[in-house]
Amino acid sequence: MELFSRKVTTCSEIYLQGSILACLVFVSGCAGGPSESEMKTALEKASAATMFKFEVLMVKNLGCQKDGAGHTCDVEVETNSPMVGKSRKATKLRFVKTGSGWQVTN
């Protein structure tokens, strides 16, 4: 684009360039894996579908890699369950986006 190939001289040009770059960063972020809140929701849905219920207290995304139709993510998860109590663990989980949101898969 010509706007990026020449010297910027006005405030409106600086604002325009900043706006374009911010939009590009926002759009590229949307193409990635699940957010931490989406991971937490997926884990809560997985817990509801099992016999061994657990409460998801916290999920921290340590990094995701695109993996075919999903994303394999290194995460730190803190849970609370009646049998184990509070537990914090770093693990690798695979998430796939479906019509009803992100799901944890094996």
Backbone as CSV, one residue per row, in Angstrom:
resi,resn,N_x,N_y,N_z,CA_x,CA_y,CA_z,C_x,C_y,C_z
1,MET,0.839,-1.180,0.000,0.000,0.000,0.000,0.872,1.227,0.000
2,GLU,0.455,2.216,-0.743,1.223,3.449,-0.839,1.330,4.144,0.503
3,LEU,0.293,4.026,1.310,0.269,4.680,2.611,1.440,4.238,3.482
4,PHE,1.870,2.993,3.375,2.954,2.482,4.200,4.327,2.640,3.551
5,SER,4.375,2.994,2.263,5.661,3.049,1.573,6.266,4.441,1.535
6,ARG,5.568,5.437,2.034,6.141,6.778,2.033,6.159,7.331,3.445
7,LYS,6.868,8.438,3.625,6.993,9.055,4.941,5.639,9.628,5.387
8,VAL,5.272,9.357,6.621,4.018,9.860,7.178,4.253,11.268,7.694
9,THR,3.359,12.195,7.300,3.580,13.589,7.682,2.450,14.211,8.478
10,THR,1.267,13.653,8.447,0.157,14.273,9.163,-0.369,13.351,10.255
11,CYS,-1.020,13.968,11.219,-1.610,13.194,12.315,-2.686,12.249,11.795
12,SER,-3.459,12.674,10.796,-4.517,11.808,10.276,-3.922,10.576,9.605
13,GLU,-2.767,10.710,8.960,-2.118,9.549,8.343,-1.595,8.598,9.418
14,ILE,-1.056,9.138,10.489,-0.576,8.303,11.601,-1.757,7.549,12.210
15,TYR,-2.879,8.260,12.420,-4.082,7.627,12.976,-4.587,6.527,12.054
16,LEU,-4.606,6.792,10.738,-5.080,5.806,9.778,-4.196,4.565,9.788
17,GLN,-2.890,4.766,9.786,-1.974,3.612,9.823,-2.158,2.817,11.106
18,GLY,-2.289,3.509,12.230,-2.493,2.819,13.505,-3.785,2.028,13.510
19,SER,-4.839,2.603,12.934,-6.132,1.913,12.867,-6.049,0.669,12.003
20,ILE,-5.362,0.765,10.870,-5.213,-0.382,9.973,-4.429,-1.486,10.659
21,LEU,-3.332,-1.138,11.316,-2.521,-2.147,12.008,-3.300,-2.797,13.147
22,ALA,-4.080,-1.998,13.892,-4.875,-2.557,14.988,-5.905,-3.534,14.451
23,CYS,-6.537,-3.216,13.337,-7.523,-4.126,12.732,-6.864,-5.417,12.276
24,LEU,-5.678,-5.315,11.699,-4.975,-6.516,11.238,-4.622,-7.416,12.413
25,VAL,-4.161,-6.833,13.505,-3.824,-7.620,14.692,-5.081,-8.262,15.255
26,PHE,-6.190,-7.520,15.309,-7.443,-8.061,15.842,-7.935,-9.224,14.994
27,VAL,-7.934,-9.068,13.677,-8.416,-10.122,12.783,-7.519,-11.349,12.861
28,SER,-6.206,-11.171,12.915,-5.319,-12.329,12.991,-5.498,-13.072,14.312
29,GLY,-5.836,-12.362,15.387,-6.090,-13.012,16.668,-7.343,-13.866,16.637
30,CYS,-8.321,-13.460,15.842,-9.573,-14.213,15.748,-9.382,-15.551,15.037
31,ALA,-8.364,-15.654,14.217,-8.148,-16.882,13.458,-7.436,-17.949,14.282
32,GLY,-7.006,-17.586,15.489,-6.247,-18.509,16.304,-7.114,-19.467,17.088
33,GLY,-6.515,-20.047,18.110,-7.205,-21.021,18.934,-8.151,-20.361,19.913
34,PRO,-8.669,-21.149,20.839,-9.636,-20.626,21.802,-8.990,-19.681,22.809
35,SER,-9.799,-18.754,23.312,-9.343,-17.873,24.382,-9.383,-18.652,25.703
36,GLU,-8.828,-18.074,26.751,-8.849,-18.752,28.050,-10.282,-18.950,28.546
37,SER,-11.152,-17.977,28.319,-12.544,-18.136,28.767,-13.258,-19.213,27.944
38,GLU,-12.933,-19.326,26.653,-13.515,-20.387,25.831,-12.999,-21.762,26.261
39,MET,-11.722,-21.829,26.647,-11.164,-23.084,27.163,-11.879,-23.486,28.451
40,LYS,-12.088,-22.508,29.333,-12.758,-22.774,30.615,-14.177,-23.295,30.369
41,THR,-14.900,-22.664,29.452,-16.256,-23.108,29.123,-16.255,-24.525,28.568
42,ALA,-15.292,-24.829,27.692,-15.193,-26.173,27.112,-14.914,-27.213,28.202
43,LEU,-14.047,-26.896,29.141,-13.747,-27.819,30.242,-14.950,-27.995,31.162
44,GLU,-15.701,-26.919,31.401,-16.908,-27.023,32.223,-17.944,-27.919,31.541
45,LYS,-18.089,-27.791,30.225,-19.010,-28.669,29.479,-18.543,-30.120,29.562
46,ALA,-17.230,-30.342,29.470,-16.687,-31.699,29.557,-16.964,-32.283,30.936
47,SER,-16.834,-31.480,31.983,-17.102,-31.951,33.336,-18.567,-32.336,33.505
48,ALA,-19.450,-31.527,32.941,-20.892,-31.799,33.068,-21.285,-33.103,32.387
49,ALA,-20.502,-33.527,31.410,-20.818,-34.748,30.655,-20.211,-36.003,31.270
50,THR,-19.487,-35.863,32.377,-18.846,-37.024,32.995,-19.481,-37.355,34.345
51,MET,-19.152,-38.529,34.830,-19.638,-38.954,36.134,-18.839,-38.264,37.254
52,PHE,-17.597,-37.937,36.995,-16.721,-37.311,37.991,-16.707,-35.809,37.763
53,LYS,-17.619,-35.094,38.402,-17.760,-33.649,38.229,-16.599,-32.915,38.890
54,PHE,-16.213,-31.812,38.266,-15.195,-30.940,38.843,-15.521,-29.500,38.465
55,GLU,-15.078,-28.597,39.312,-15.262,-27.171,39.076,-13.974,-26.622,38.478
56,VAL,-14.081,-25.891,37.393,-12.908,-25.281,36.772,-12.743,-23.890,37.374
57,LEU,-11.666,-23.708,38.137,-11.428,-22.436,38.818,-10.647,-21.456,37.944
58,MET,-9.702,-21.975,37.144,-8.842,-21.112,36.364,-8.236,-21.890,35.207
59,VAL,-8.097,-21.222,34.059,-7.389,-21.786,32.908,-6.434,-20.722,32.397
60,LYS,-5.174,-21.101,32.236,-4.174,-20.191,31.681,-3.618,-20.828,30.407
61,ASN,-3.740,-20.111,29.299,-3.230,-20.591,28.012,-1.720,-20.346,27.949
62,LEU,-0.956,-21.415,27.815,0.502,-21.305,27.727,0.988,-21.351,26.282
63,GLY,0.053,-21.574,25.334,0.408,-21.602,23.914,-0.367,-22.671,23.169
64,CYS,-0.776,-22.331,21.944,-1.541,-23.260,21.106,-0.877,-23.421,19.747
65,GLN,-1.043,-24.604,19.174,-0.586,-24.904,17.820,-1.779,-25.408,17.022
66,LYS,-1.929,-24.910,15.796,-2.985,-25.401,14.902,-2.723,-26.870,14.646
67,ASP,-3.777,-27.669,14.720,-3.650,-29.120,14.597,-4.810,-29.642,13.751
68,GLY,-4.671,-29.617,12.447,-5.762,-30.057,11.572,-6.985,-29.197,11.782
69,ALA,-8.082,-29.805,12.222,-9.329,-29.076,12.435,-9.392,-28.405,13.804
70,GLY,-8.393,-28.609,14.637,-8.414,-28.048,15.987,-7.115,-27.377,16.355
71,HIS,-6.941,-27.198,17.653,-5.722,-26.610,18.215,-5.291,-27.440,19.414
72,THR,-4.016,-27.781,19.473,-3.448,-28.445,20.639,-2.790,-27.360,21.484
73,CYS,-3.209,-27.273,22.733,-2.781,-26.169,23.591,-2.132,-26.676,24.873
74,ASP,-1.058,-26.008,25.267,-0.471,-26.211,26.589,-1.217,-25.272,27.521
75,VAL,-1.801,-25.823,28.566,-2.607,-25.023,29.488,-2.254,-25.355,30.930
76,GLU,-2.505,-24.402,31.792,-2.435,-24.630,33.227,-3.876,-24.540,33.724
77,VAL,-4.332,-25.579,34.398,-5.728,-25.660,34.828,-5.782,-25.851,36.335
78,GLU,-6.624,-25.065,36.982,-6.885,-25.253,38.407,-8.332,-25.709,38.550
79,THR,-8.513,-26.834,39.220,-9.844,-27.406,39.405,-10.108,-27.676,40.879
80,ASN,-11.368,-27.930,41.171,-11.774,-28.336,42.512,-12.804,-29.452,42.350
81,SER,-12.549,-30.572,42.989,-13.489,-31.693,42.907,-13.682,-32.289,44.294
82,PRO,-14.828,-32.915,44.529,-15.096,-33.506,45.847,-14.079,-34.576,46.240
83,MET,-13.617,-35.358,45.274,-12.723,-36.470,45.596,-11.265,-36.023,45.784
84,VAL,-10.821,-35.030,45.012,-9.411,-34.639,45.024,-9.180,-33.317,45.741
85,GLY,-10.161,-32.449,45.752,-9.986,-31.107,46.300,-9.408,-30.194,45.228
86,LYS,-8.758,-29.123,45.675,-8.149,-28.193,44.732,-6.905,-28.798,44.122
87,SER,-6.757,-28.598,42.818,-5.603,-29.144,42.108,-5.224,-28.191,40.988
88,ARG,-3.931,-27.972,40.809,-3.426,-27.151,39.708,-2.447,-28.002,38.915
89,LYS,-2.643,-28.028,37.589,-1.838,-28.906,36.758,-1.597,-28.269,35.397
90,ALA,-0.382,-28.430,34.881,-0.074,-28.044,33.501,-0.258,-29.286,32.637
91,THR,-0.966,-29.125,31.528,-1.257,-30.257,30.666,-1.420,-29.802,29.224
92,LYS,-1.547,-30.754,28.342,-1.775,-30.486,26.926,-3.189,-30.950,26.601
93,LEU,-4.001,-30.057,26.013,-5.374,-30.391,25.637,-5.613,-30.013,24.183
94,ARG,-6.515,-30.746,23.542,-6.870,-30.448,22.146,-8.288,-29.891,22.113
95,PHE,-8.460,-28.761,21.429,-9.749,-28.098,21.317,-10.165,-28.048,19.855
96,VAL,-11.460,-28.303,19.619,-12.026,-28.238,18.272,-13.234,-27.319,18.323
97,LYS,-13.333,-26.418,17.350,-14.473,-25.500,17.287,-15.643,-26.196,16.595
98,THR,-16.809,-26.164,17.256,-18.025,-26.760,16.701,-19.092,-25.676,16.606
99,GLY,-20.254,-26.048,16.133,-21.357,-25.102,16.046,-21.793,-24.574,17.402
100,SER,-21.523,-25.312,18.456,-21.895,-24.891,19.809,-20.706,-24.385,20.612
101,GLY,-19.633,-24.008,19.933,-18.449,-23.474,20.613,-17.292,-24.462,20.611
102,TRP,-16.293,-24.182,21.419,-15.097,-25.029,21.502,-15.393,-26.251,22.358
103,GLN,-14.829,-27.396,21.965,-14.939,-28.638,22.740,-13.557,-29.215,22.968
104,VAL,-13.390,-29.862,24.128,-12.156,-30.577,24.432,-12.273,-31.961,23.808
105,THR,-11.246,-32.367,23.067,-11.241,-33.704,22.456,-9.986,-34.440,22.878
106,ASN,-9.943,-35.739,22.641,-8.752,-36.556,22.979,-7.716,-36.472,21.906
